[in-house]
Amino acid sequence: MKLKTGDIILCPKENTDGVYNAMMKWVEETFKDNVVLKVIGKYLVEYLADQVYNHNYIHTEIYLGNGWQMGAWFNGVHLWKPNLQYYTNVHIYRPKKTVNPYVILNAAKQEFNKGYDFRGLILNSLITLLALNSEERERAFEDIVSKMYSDSNNVICSELVARILASDGIIIEPHTEYVTPDDIAQSDQVERVL
């Protein structure tokens, strides 16, 4: 199967060890000179790892073409070319609507080099926990929180993908800031192709 611009790469929770180890390594290297931030970073990674077990997917990125994909990690939005082995550990979803590659690429350019939205990640987790598995409650909390907090200069992984897709009329959720990887996988706008 050939990947297409706009394809969505989702990392299943059962493949989290590498992600967890990579995040811990990043915390160690980034905050090696600041003990307080190092402890907070480790606490945050542990918290996120605990949250993984409530979700089917823990990370998402978007394919841009020619082997390149874009994702948001703790060090911000980046482009990279994974090796073919990488694709044996992920699931690929594709928008049901044919995407316009130029619109997707232009939207991706607007997101490039943005920072990671740690506050948004924590709020997203809290909304999910408080909703108690009710989609209606989750949307209500998102409506309330979106009026109090918005940060267009920083993104989390699923927000990045949702924003890029929204630029071409593919709306995953009303508030892109509070989209989770699971929301993307469960959307009627996309289907799993691999």
C-alpha positions in Angstrom: 0.0 0.0 0.0 1.3 3.4 -0.9 0.9 6.2 1.6 -0.9 9.4 0.5 -0.6 13.0 1.7 -3.1 13.4 4.5 -2.8 9.8 5.8 -2.9 9.6 9.6 -0.3 7.5 11.5 -1.6 6.3 14.9 0.6 4.5 17.4 -1.3 1.8 19.3 -0.9 1.7 23.1 0.7 -1.8 23.0 3.7 -0.2 21.3 4.4 2.3 24.0 7.6 1.1 25.5 9.8 2.9 22.9 7.7 6.1 23.2 8.0 6.0 27.0 11.7 5.4 26.9 12.2 8.2 24.3 10.2 10.6 26.5 12.2 9.8 29.6 15.5 10.2 27.7 14.3 13.6 26.4 13.4 14.7 30.0 16.9 13.5 31.2 18.8 15.3 28.4 16.7 18.5 28.4 16.5 19.1 32.1 19.9 17.6 33.2 20.9 21.0 34.8 17.6 21.7 36.5 16.7 19.1 39.1 13.2 20.6 39.7 12.2 20.5 36.0 13.7 17.1 35.7 11.5 15.7 38.6 8.4 17.5 37.2 9.2 16.1 33.7 9.5 12.5 35.1 6.3 12.9 37.0 4.5 14.2 33.8 5.8 11.2 31.8 4.7 8.8 34.5 1.3 10.4 34.6 1.0 10.2 30.8 2.0 6.5 30.8 -0.7 5.8 33.3 -3.2 7.5 31.0 -2.2 5.4 28.1 -4.1 2.4 29.4 -7.3 4.3 29.0 -6.8 4.8 25.3 -6.3 2.6 22.2 -3.8 5.1 20.7 -1.2 7.3 22.3 0.3 9.3 19.5 -0.5 10.5 16.0 1.2 12.1 13.1 0.3 13.0 9.5 1.9 11.9 6.3 3.0 14.7 4.0 4.5 12.8 1.0 7.8 11.6 -0.3 8.4 9.6 3.0 8.0 12.7 5.2 5.6 12.9 8.1 4.9 15.6 10.7 4.3 15.2 14.4 4.3 17.1 17.7 6.5 15.7 20.4 7.7 17.3 23.7 10.4 19.1 21.7 7.8 20.7 19.4 6.5 20.1 15.9 9.0 18.3 13.6 9.3 16.6 10.2 11.0 13.2 9.9 11.4 10.3 7.6 10.9 7.0 9.5 12.4 3.7 8.2 10.1 1.1 6.8 10.3 -1.0 10.0 8.5 1.8 11.8 5.3 1.1 9.8 5.0 -2.4 11.2 4.1 -0.9 14.6 1.5 1.7 13.7 -1.9 1.8 12.2 -2.7 4.0 9.1 -6.0 5.8 8.7 -7.1 7.8 5.7 -9.6 10.5 5.3 -12.7 9.2 3.5 -12.9 12.5 1.5 -10.1 12.9 -1.1 -7.8 15.5 0.3 -6.1 18.4 -1.6 -2.4 17.8 -1.1 -1.6 21.5 -1.6 -4.1 22.5 1.2 -2.6 19.9 3.5 1.0 20.9 2.8 0.2 24.6 3.2 -1.5 24.0 6.6 1.5 21.8 7.7 3.8 24.8 6.9 1.8 27.0 9.2 2.2 24.5 12.1 6.0 23.8 11.5 8.3 24.6 14.4 5.5 25.3 16.9 6.1 24.4 20.5 4.5 21.6 22.5 1.3 22.5 24.4 1.9 20.9 27.8 -0.9 22.8 29.4 -3.3 21.7 26.6 -2.2 18.0 27.1 -3.0 18.2 30.8 -6.3 19.9 30.2 -7.1 17.3 27.5 -6.4 14.5 30.0 -8.5 16.1 32.7 -11.5 16.6 30.3 -11.3 12.9 29.4 -11.2 11.8 33.0 -14.0 14.1 34.1 -16.3 13.0 31.2 -16.4 9.5 32.6 -16.7 7.9 29.1 -19.6 10.2 28.1 -19.1 11.9 24.7 -21.8 14.4 25.6 -20.1 15.4 28.9 -16.7 15.5 27.1 -18.0 18.0 24.5 -19.6 20.1 27.2 -16.3 20.3 29.2 -14.4 21.1 25.9 -16.9 24.0 25.3 -16.3 25.4 28.7 -12.5 24.9 28.8 -12.0 26.3 25.2 -13.5 29.6 26.4 -10.9 29.8 29.2 -7.8 28.4 27.4 -6.6 28.5 23.8 -3.0 28.5 22.5 -2.6 28.7 18.8 1.2 28.8 19.0 1.6 25.4 20.7 0.0 22.0 19.9 -0.2 18.4 21.0 0.1 15.6 18.5 -3.6 15.0 17.8 -4.4 18.7 17.7 -1.7 19.1 15.0 -3.3 16.4 12.9 -6.8 17.7 13.5 -5.8 21.3 12.5 -4.1 20.2 9.3 -7.1 18.1 8.3 -9.6 20.8 9.2 -7.9 23.1 6.8 -9.2 20.9 4.0 -12.7 20.5 5.6 -12.2 17.3 7.5 -13.5 18.1 10.9 -12.6 15.5 13.6 -14.1 17.4 16.5 -15.5 20.9 17.0 -12.5 21.9 19.1 -9.2 20.8 17.5 -7.4 21.7 20.7 -9.0 18.9 22.6 -8.9 16.1 20.0 -7.2 12.8 21.2 -5.6 10.1 19.0 -8.6 7.9 19.9 -11.0 10.7 18.6 -9.3 10.6 15.3 -9.5 6.8 15.0 -13.2 6.8 16.0 -14.1 9.7 13.6 -16.6 8.9 10.8 -14.3 11.2 8.7 -11.5 8.6 8.5 -11.1 4.8 7.9 -8.3 2.4 8.8 -6.4 1.3 5.7 -3.5 -0.6 7.3 
